[in-house]
């Protein structure tokens, strides 16, 4: 096999295949790690919202408004 004018033997071809395989594995692991981080952020935000709602209910206050619910807040209403 010739690549960029250089003849590659079996060992060099195997090395290229192994490096490409490692790159694909690294990208897959990186994507899973990003998905796990996103899931954890969402889970943590939901847990925090539930805890705040529970503490507000125990204190006898109304639950804090969430995005899209309750009275308009902020400069855009």
Secondary structure, DSSP 8 states (H G I E B T S, - for coil): -EETTEE--HHHHHHHHHHHHHHHHHHHHHHHHHHHHHHHHHHHHHHHHHHHHHHHHHTT------TTSSS--STT-
